[in-house]
Amino acid sequence: MRSADPSRLTDSLRGVTESLPWRSLLVDLLVVAVWVLAASVAFRAMEWPVLPYYAVVFGGVVAYSLADRPFGR
């Protein structure tokens, strides 16, 4: 019986993860989650109203998406 070479397994996994857009998706999800968390903490700490909170969160996500990958490309 042949033993599995761990370096071959990690090389094949690395090839799969680099060929798929998972890395950029994970970065995008992390940035959006941090933005929402920061806005939530700030708005709760200052006891600001909810409507501007939604505008700030939505505006931040839209600004990030436009800055990250503009539609013109």
Beta strands, then each sheet from edge to edge (+ up, - down):
end
